Amino acid sequence: MFHRLRGAALAAVAALAAVALLVPTGAANAADAPRAAADPGVAAPPLRDLAAESGRFFGLGISGPMLNEPNYTAIASTEFSSVTPGNEMKWGSVEPTRGNHDWTGADRIVDFAESHDQEVHGHTLVWHSQLPNWVAGGDFADGELRQVMTDHVTTQVGRYAGRIARWDVVNEPLNEDGTLRDTVFLREIGPGYIADALRAARAADPDAKLYINDYNTDGVGAKSDGMYELVRSLLEQGVPLDGVGFQSHLILGQVPATMRANLQRFADLGLEVAVTELDVRMQLPADAAKLQQQAADYGAVVGACVAVARCTGVTIWGFTDADSWIPPTFPGQGAALPWDENYQPKPAYHAIVEALGGDPAPEPEPGACVADYRVTNRWNAGSTVDVRVTTTRPIAGWSVTFALPVGESVVSSWNTSLTQDGTTVTARNAAWNGTVGAGGTLGFGFQTDSGAVYGAPVLALNGTTCTGAA
């Protein structure tokens, strides 16, 4: 599975507008900003503080290139107590050619974490993907790759000894049926490569917790059964292993019903368990119903961890839809993270808060937004529509969703980026009109291919249902 976190190319105007709203007037520093973003006027505790109350971490799969974005770092530095480098510690990044190391990206993330009192979850030491060419295609003598691998583990773990809380020592070793994946390590070294890597890591840093990490192992099934047998065998051999990571790259509405029980059976082996790369992707465009289901899914996963005593924490794989690996990897899918592309929290954020023991999201206030939907012109083969939405709260980035009658299709639009999926229409702000102050009004329009007569639909602004204009 490809886990590259892409550096999002945010529109400059939208980014500046988001920063202006994220940082309240008189804020001492950017660390104050996310609280305003989460719910203006409400000082909710950061997710890291809520998780800490039960002795857990709440982590972020962090993107090195995004550390240049001040609105990204404002949230990354305050909401999370642990960070996992997305790419900067992978073998291809740190040793692109044999014997020549580049620690720049990894050092930057470790320094960032330490400056914000965050742990670092090292990712990843031995993985079949994103290897340098000299490893992936190397022509090694008998026993040479074992030495190369253990040298790599020793060098990298040793460099950061005492600064890394946990390491994904071996990543994604299994096929879907639970057997060992065919990798250069399995072919050249044999099944013992996993134990060799773990022993080398323990010798290089006795204090770091050592993990095996994989995807599609969240619920009870063939692959998780294979993982269970693998770690049980390693423990029986006395191989140093402290935990198992469950990536939890999930599809909307498909959280396994057996997830809590599955985490518990690994914990019963005396191991730590952690959700290491959580996201919940959906078919685009997002709408209010999908966002509510996503919230339920995030709440279920975090709740499963909280219910298992040896579950040490949850890491989300990125926090903003502006920087997610999902869209380029799964075309047509996305909106997988708890903050949208404008750094505004989605219902999933509030579900996480509640699952960690925080207060539930307040019910939307009556009249939080008022929508005026007017057909301004109609003829036999089409119509033009003007939409105005007034909000009682300031917003940085908006989406307005509504349903058109069956057979009514949008053929053009203005002052918006508009998409239609069946009868559901989603209108999003353009780069220049995403910022709306309290009491302000946003507006856009579109043309349809039908002159049918119908009543004004119900509109939702950023997931909150609006009342109709008088």
Rosetta blueprint (number, residue, H / E / L):
1 M L
2 F L
3 H L
4 R L
5 L L
6 R L
7 G L
8 A L
9 A L
10 L L
11 A L
12 A H
13 V H
14 A H
15 A H
16 L H
17 A H
18 A H
19 V H
20 A H
21 L H
22 L H
23 V L
24 P L
25 T L
26 G L
27 A L
28 A L
29 N L
30 A H
31 A H
32 D H
33 A H
34 P H
35 R H
36 A H
37 A H
38 A H
39 D L
40 P L
41 G L
42 V L
43 A L
44 A L
45 P L
46 P L
47 L H
48 R H
49 D H
50 L H
51 A H
52 A H
53 E L
54 S L
55 G L
56 R L
57 F E
58 F E
59 G E
60 L E
61 G E
62 I E
63 S L
64 G H
65 P H
66 M H
67 L H
68 N H
69 E L
70 P H
71 N H
72 Y H
73 T H
74 A H
75 I H
76 A H
77 S H
78 T H
79 E H
80 F L
81 S L
82 S E
83 V E
84 T E
85 P E
86 G L
87 N L
88 E L
89 M L
90 K L
91 W H
92 G H
93 S H
94 V H
95 E L
96 P L
97 T E
98 R L
99 G L
100 N E
101 H L
102 D L
103 W L
104 T H
105 G H
106 A H
107 D H
108 R H
109 I H
110 V H
111 D H
112 F H
113 A H
114 E H
115 S H
116 H L
117 D L
118 Q L
119 E E
120 V E
121 H E
122 G E
123 H E
124 T E
125 L E
126 V E
127 W E
128 H L
129 S L
130 Q L
131 L L
132 P L
133 N H
134 W H
135 V H
136 A H
137 G L
138 G L
139 D L
140 F L
141 A L
142 D L
143 G L
144 E H
145 L H
146 R H
147 Q H
148 V H
149 M H
150 T H
151 D H
152 H H
153 V H
154 T H
155 T H
156 Q H
157 V H
158 G H
159 R H
160 Y L
161 A L
162 G L
163 R L
164 I L
165 A L
166 R E
167 W E
168 D E
169 V E
170 V E
171 N E
172 E L
173 P L
174 L E
175 N L
176 E L
177 D L
178 G L
179 T L
180 L E
181 R L
182 D L
183 T L
184 V H
185 F H
186 L H
187 R H
188 E H
189 I L
190 G L
191 P L
192 G L
193 Y H
194 I H
195 A H
196 D H
197 A H
198 L H
199 R H
200 A H
201 A H
202 R H
203 A H
204 A H
205 D L
206 P L
207 D L
208 A L
209 K E
210 L E
211 Y E
212 I E
213 N E
214 D E
215 Y L
216 N L
217 T L
218 D L
219 G L
220 V L
221 G L
222 A H
223 K H
224 S H
225 D H
226 G H
227 M H
228 Y H
229 E H
230 L H
231 V H
232 R H
233 S H
234 L H
235 L H
236 E H
237 Q L
238 G L
239 V L
240 P L
241 L L
242 D L
243 G E
244 V E
245 G E
246 F E
247 Q L
248 S L
249 H E
250 L E
251 I E
252 L L
253 G L
254 Q L
255 V L
256 P L
257 A L
258 T L
259 M H
260 R H
261 A H
262 N H
263 L H
264 Q H
265 R H
266 F H
267 A H
268 D L
269 L L
270 G L
271 L L
272 E E
273 V E
274 A E
275 V E
276 T E
277 E E
278 L E
279 D E
280 V E
281 R E
282 M E
283 Q E
284 L L
285 P L
286 A L
287 D L
288 A H
289 A H
290 K H
291 L H
292 Q H
293 Q H
294 Q H
295 A H
296 A H
297 D H
298 Y H
299 G H
300 A H
301 V H
302 V H
303 G H
304 A H
305 C H
306 V H
307 A H
308 V L
309 A L
310 R L
311 C E
312 T E
313 G E
314 V E
315 T E
316 I E
317 W L
318 G L
319 F L
320 T E
321 D L
322 A L
323 D L
324 S L
325 W L
326 I H
327 P H
328 P H
329 T H
330 F L
331 P L
332 G L
333 Q E
334 G E
335 A L
336 A L
337 L L
338 P L
339 W E
340 D L
341 E L
342 N L
343 Y L
344 Q L
345 P E
346 K L
347 P H
348 A H
349 Y H
350 H H
351 A H
352 I H
353 V H
354 E H
355 A H
356 L L
357 G L
358 G L
359 D L
360 P L
361 A L
362 P L
363 E L
364 P L
365 E L
366 P L
367 G L
368 A L
369 C E
370 V E
371 A E
372 D E
373 Y E
374 R E
375 V E
376 T E
377 N E
378 R E
379 W E
380 N L
381 A L
382 G E
383 S E
384 T E
385 V E
386 D E
387 V E
388 R E
389 V E
390 T E
391 T E
392 T L
393 R L
394 P L
395 I E
396 A E
397 G L
398 W L
399 S E
400 V E
401 T E
402 F E
403 A E
404 L L
405 P L
406 V L
407 G L
408 E L
409 S L
410 V E
411 V E
412 S E
413 S E
414 W E
415 N L
416 T L
417 S E
418 L E
419 T E
420 Q E
421 D E
422 G L
423 T L
424 T E
425 V E
426 T E
427 A E
428 R E
429 N L
430 A L
431 A L
432 W L
433 N L
434 G L
435 T E
436 V E
437 G L
438 A L
439 G L
440 G L
441 T E
442 L E
443 G E
444 F E
445 G E
446 F E
447 Q E
448 T E
449 D L
450 S L
451 G L
452 A L
453 V L
454 Y L
455 G L
456 A L
457 P L
458 V L
459 L L
460 A E
461 L E
462 N L
463 G L
464 T E
465 T E
466 C L
467 T E
468 G E
469 A L
470 A L
